[in-house]
């Protein structure tokens, strides 16, 4: 097992919409929560491109991996080794019914 090369991150359109929705929601609580969320998401991105398999497989659909970030939010993503990409599909709160969001 050799060193893996750094991958690129690709945030898909639904995940971009999720991020904007979360930013708007958290901004209702002041400046600090959105900043904390953004820092946590950026940390995930750094970790995922360097070690894409470090987060566990999503138990309800093992095609996806999940990373738990701040405030109970999950990042659901896939690793495409052939394209050298970590593809972020959704960013959702862990209390939501997630399975329908992945179809």
VODODO-728353 format. One record per residue (C-alpha): x negated, y negated, z; residue in three letters; chain. Coordinates in nm, 3 decimals. Example, Ala and Ser with C-alpha at 12.3 -4.5 7.8 and 13.67 -1.06 7.14 Angstrom:
2
<pt><px>-1.230</px><py>0.450</py><pz>0.780</pz><rest>ALA</rest><kette>A</kette></pt>
<pt><px>-1.367</px><py>0.106</py><pz>0.714</pz><rest>SER</rest><kette>A</kette></pt>
// end
This chain:
103
<pt><px>0.000</px><py>0.000</py><pz>0.000</pz><rest>UNK</rest><kette>A</kette></pt>
<pt><px>-0.168</px><py>-0.320</py><pz>-0.116</pz><rest>UNK</rest><kette>A</kette></pt>
<pt><px>-0.100</px><py>-0.682</py><pz>-0.047</pz><rest>UNK</rest><kette>A</kette></pt>
<pt><px>0.211</px><py>-0.804</py><pz>-0.217</pz><rest>UNK</rest><kette>A</kette></pt>
<pt><px>0.198</px><py>-1.123</py><pz>-0.415</pz><rest>UNK</rest><kette>A</kette></pt>
<pt><px>0.401</px><py>-1.419</py><pz>-0.303</pz><rest>UNK</rest><kette>A</kette></pt>
<pt><px>0.745</px><py>-1.421</py><pz>-0.461</pz><rest>UNK</rest><kette>A</kette></pt>
<pt><px>0.958</px><py>-1.714</py><pz>-0.568</pz><rest>UNK</rest><kette>A</kette></pt>
<pt><px>1.287</px><py>-1.800</py><pz>-0.406</pz><rest>UNK</rest><kette>A</kette></pt>
<pt><px>1.602</px><py>-1.846</py><pz>-0.610</pz><rest>UNK</rest><kette>A</kette></pt>
<pt><px>1.907</px><py>-1.993</py><pz>-0.436</pz><rest>UNK</rest><kette>A</kette></pt>
<pt><px>2.213</px><py>-1.897</py><pz>-0.637</pz><rest>UNK</rest><kette>A</kette></pt>
<pt><px>2.506</px><py>-2.132</py><pz>-0.686</pz><rest>UNK</rest><kette>A</kette></pt>
<pt><px>2.734</px><py>-1.981</py><pz>-0.419</pz><rest>UNK</rest><kette>A</kette></pt>
<pt><px>2.452</px><py>-2.004</py><pz>-0.165</pz><rest>UNK</rest><kette>A</kette></pt>
<pt><px>2.393</px><py>-2.368</py><pz>-0.262</pz><rest>UNK</rest><kette>A</kette></pt>
<pt><px>2.762</px><py>-2.434</py><pz>-0.201</pz><rest>UNK</rest><kette>A</kette></pt>
<pt><px>2.739</px><py>-2.252</py><pz>0.133</pz><rest>UNK</rest><kette>A</kette></pt>
<pt><px>2.441</px><py>-2.466</py><pz>0.235</pz><rest>UNK</rest><kette>A</kette></pt>
<pt><px>2.622</px><py>-2.788</py><pz>0.150</pz><rest>UNK</rest><kette>A</kette></pt>
<pt><px>2.934</px><py>-2.678</py><pz>0.339</pz><rest>UNK</rest><kette>A</kette></pt>
<pt><px>2.723</px><py>-2.590</py><pz>0.644</pz><rest>UNK</rest><kette>A</kette></pt>
<pt><px>2.538</px><py>-2.922</py><pz>0.625</pz><rest>UNK</rest><kette>A</kette></pt>
<pt><px>2.868</px><py>-3.114</py><pz>0.621</pz><rest>UNK</rest><kette>A</kette></pt>
<pt><px>3.010</px><py>-2.908</py><pz>0.908</pz><rest>UNK</rest><kette>A</kette></pt>
<pt><px>2.702</px><py>-2.946</py><pz>1.126</pz><rest>UNK</rest><kette>A</kette></pt>
<pt><px>2.672</px><py>-3.318</py><pz>1.054</pz><rest>UNK</rest><kette>A</kette></pt>
<pt><px>2.995</px><py>-3.366</py><pz>1.252</pz><rest>UNK</rest><kette>A</kette></pt>
<pt><px>2.786</px><py>-3.285</py><pz>1.562</pz><rest>UNK</rest><kette>A</kette></pt>
<pt><px>2.518</px><py>-3.546</py><pz>1.501</pz><rest>UNK</rest><kette>A</kette></pt>
<pt><px>2.180</px><py>-3.549</py><pz>1.330</pz><rest>UNK</rest><kette>A</kette></pt>
<pt><px>2.010</px><py>-3.273</py><pz>1.526</pz><rest>UNK</rest><kette>A</kette></pt>
<pt><px>2.214</px><py>-2.964</py><pz>1.423</pz><rest>UNK</rest><kette>A</kette></pt>
<pt><px>2.171</px><py>-3.012</py><pz>1.046</pz><rest>UNK</rest><kette>A</kette></pt>
<pt><px>1.797</px><py>-3.072</py><pz>1.094</pz><rest>UNK</rest><kette>A</kette></pt>
<pt><px>1.764</px><py>-2.761</py><pz>1.309</pz><rest>UNK</rest><kette>A</kette></pt>
<pt><px>1.958</px><py>-2.557</py><pz>1.053</pz><rest>UNK</rest><kette>A</kette></pt>
<pt><px>1.747</px><py>-2.685</py><pz>0.764</pz><rest>UNK</rest><kette>A</kette></pt>
<pt><px>1.423</px><py>-2.607</py><pz>0.949</pz><rest>UNK</rest><kette>A</kette></pt>
<pt><px>1.547</px><py>-2.256</py><pz>1.023</pz><rest>UNK</rest><kette>A</kette></pt>
<pt><px>1.649</px><py>-2.197</py><pz>0.661</pz><rest>UNK</rest><kette>A</kette></pt>
<pt><px>1.314</px><py>-2.329</py><pz>0.536</pz><rest>UNK</rest><kette>A</kette></pt>
<pt><px>1.136</px><py>-2.094</py><pz>0.778</pz><rest>UNK</rest><kette>A</kette></pt>
<pt><px>1.341</px><py>-1.805</py><pz>0.636</pz><rest>UNK</rest><kette>A</kette></pt>
<pt><px>1.241</px><py>-1.908</py><pz>0.282</pz><rest>UNK</rest><kette>A</kette></pt>
<pt><px>0.872</px><py>-1.912</py><pz>0.373</pz><rest>UNK</rest><kette>A</kette></pt>
<pt><px>0.894</px><py>-1.574</py><pz>0.541</pz><rest>UNK</rest><kette>A</kette></pt>
<pt><px>1.101</px><py>-1.419</py><pz>0.262</pz><rest>UNK</rest><kette>A</kette></pt>
<pt><px>0.867</px><py>-1.517</py><pz>-0.021</pz><rest>UNK</rest><kette>A</kette></pt>
<pt><px>0.565</px><py>-1.387</py><pz>0.169</pz><rest>UNK</rest><kette>A</kette></pt>
<pt><px>0.724</px><py>-1.073</py><pz>0.317</pz><rest>UNK</rest><kette>A</kette></pt>
<pt><px>1.053</px><py>-1.013</py><pz>0.133</pz><rest>UNK</rest><kette>A</kette></pt>
<pt><px>1.125</px><py>-0.678</py><pz>0.299</pz><rest>UNK</rest><kette>A</kette></pt>
<pt><px>1.070</px><py>-0.796</py><pz>0.656</pz><rest>UNK</rest><kette>A</kette></pt>
<pt><px>1.441</px><py>-0.848</py><pz>0.722</pz><rest>UNK</rest><kette>A</kette></pt>
<pt><px>1.678</px><py>-0.556</py><pz>0.765</pz><rest>UNK</rest><kette>A</kette></pt>
<pt><px>1.911</px><py>-0.418</py><pz>0.503</pz><rest>UNK</rest><kette>A</kette></pt>
<pt><px>2.270</px><py>-0.533</py><pz>0.542</pz><rest>UNK</rest><kette>A</kette></pt>
<pt><px>2.444</px><py>-0.235</py><pz>0.701</pz><rest>UNK</rest><kette>A</kette></pt>
<pt><px>2.766</px><py>-0.269</py><pz>0.499</pz><rest>UNK</rest><kette>A</kette></pt>
<pt><px>2.589</px><py>-0.304</py><pz>0.163</pz><rest>UNK</rest><kette>A</kette></pt>
<pt><px>2.223</px><py>-0.194</py><pz>0.161</pz><rest>UNK</rest><kette>A</kette></pt>
<pt><px>2.165</px><py>-0.362</py><pz>-0.177</pz><rest>UNK</rest><kette>A</kette></pt>
<pt><px>2.138</px><py>-0.681</py><pz>0.029</pz><rest>UNK</rest><kette>A</kette></pt>
<pt><px>1.905</px><py>-0.781</py><pz>0.307</pz><rest>UNK</rest><kette>A</kette></pt>
<pt><px>2.010</px><py>-1.011</py><pz>0.587</pz><rest>UNK</rest><kette>A</kette></pt>
<pt><px>1.823</px><py>-1.262</py><pz>0.794</pz><rest>UNK</rest><kette>A</kette></pt>
<pt><px>1.980</px><py>-1.409</py><pz>1.104</pz><rest>UNK</rest><kette>A</kette></pt>
<pt><px>1.895</px><py>-1.776</py><pz>1.136</pz><rest>UNK</rest><kette>A</kette></pt>
<pt><px>2.004</px><py>-2.048</py><pz>1.377</pz><rest>UNK</rest><kette>A</kette></pt>
<pt><px>2.363</px><py>-2.095</py><pz>1.507</pz><rest>UNK</rest><kette>A</kette></pt>
<pt><px>2.467</px><py>-1.740</py><pz>1.409</pz><rest>UNK</rest><kette>A</kette></pt>
<pt><px>2.428</px><py>-1.792</py><pz>1.033</pz><rest>UNK</rest><kette>A</kette></pt>
<pt><px>2.313</px><py>-1.511</py><pz>0.806</pz><rest>UNK</rest><kette>A</kette></pt>
<pt><px>2.119</px><py>-1.537</py><pz>0.483</pz><rest>UNK</rest><kette>A</kette></pt>
<pt><px>2.214</px><py>-1.254</py><pz>0.247</pz><rest>UNK</rest><kette>A</kette></pt>
<pt><px>1.964</px><py>-1.191</py><pz>-0.027</pz><rest>UNK</rest><kette>A</kette></pt>
<pt><px>1.821</px><py>-0.937</py><pz>-0.269</pz><rest>UNK</rest><kette>A</kette></pt>
<pt><px>1.463</px><py>-0.875</py><pz>-0.369</pz><rest>UNK</rest><kette>A</kette></pt>
<pt><px>1.395</px><py>-0.841</py><pz>-0.742</pz><rest>UNK</rest><kette>A</kette></pt>
<pt><px>1.045</px><py>-0.698</py><pz>-0.761</pz><rest>UNK</rest><kette>A</kette></pt>
<pt><px>1.044</px><py>-0.694</py><pz>-1.143</pz><rest>UNK</rest><kette>A</kette></pt>
<pt><px>1.103</px><py>-1.071</py><pz>-1.157</pz><rest>UNK</rest><kette>A</kette></pt>
<pt><px>0.903</px><py>-1.151</py><pz>-0.845</pz><rest>UNK</rest><kette>A</kette></pt>
<pt><px>1.205</px><py>-1.322</py><pz>-0.688</pz><rest>UNK</rest><kette>A</kette></pt>
<pt><px>1.394</px><py>-1.335</py><pz>-0.364</pz><rest>UNK</rest><kette>A</kette></pt>
<pt><px>1.749</px><py>-1.421</py><pz>-0.464</pz><rest>UNK</rest><kette>A</kette></pt>
<pt><px>1.968</px><py>-1.583</py><pz>-0.198</pz><rest>UNK</rest><kette>A</kette></pt>
<pt><px>2.330</px><py>-1.494</py><pz>-0.263</pz><rest>UNK</rest><kette>A</kette></pt>
<pt><px>2.513</px><py>-1.629</py><pz>0.040</pz><rest>UNK</rest><kette>A</kette></pt>
<pt><px>2.454</px><py>-1.820</py><pz>0.363</pz><rest>UNK</rest><kette>A</kette></pt>
<pt><px>2.746</px><py>-1.755</py><pz>0.598</pz><rest>UNK</rest><kette>A</kette></pt>
<pt><px>2.833</px><py>-1.742</py><pz>0.964</pz><rest>UNK</rest><kette>A</kette></pt>
<pt><px>2.799</px><py>-1.394</py><pz>1.109</pz><rest>UNK</rest><kette>A</kette></pt>
<pt><px>3.157</px><py>-1.398</py><pz>1.242</pz><rest>UNK</rest><kette>A</kette></pt>
<pt><px>3.307</px><py>-1.424</py><pz>0.895</pz><rest>UNK</rest><kette>A</kette></pt>
<pt><px>3.435</px><py>-1.125</py><pz>0.702</pz><rest>UNK</rest><kette>A</kette></pt>
<pt><px>3.131</px><py>-1.103</py><pz>0.478</pz><rest>UNK</rest><kette>A</kette></pt>
<pt><px>3.202</px><py>-0.804</py><pz>0.252</pz><rest>UNK</rest><kette>A</kette></pt>
<pt><px>3.459</px><py>-0.982</py><pz>0.030</pz><rest>UNK</rest><kette>A</kette></pt>
<pt><px>3.208</px><py>-1.264</py><pz>-0.018</pz><rest>UNK</rest><kette>A</kette></pt>
<pt><px>2.958</px><py>-1.029</py><pz>-0.180</pz><rest>UNK</rest><kette>A</kette></pt>
<pt><px>3.187</px><py>-0.896</py><pz>-0.453</pz><rest>UNK</rest><kette>A</kette></pt>
// end
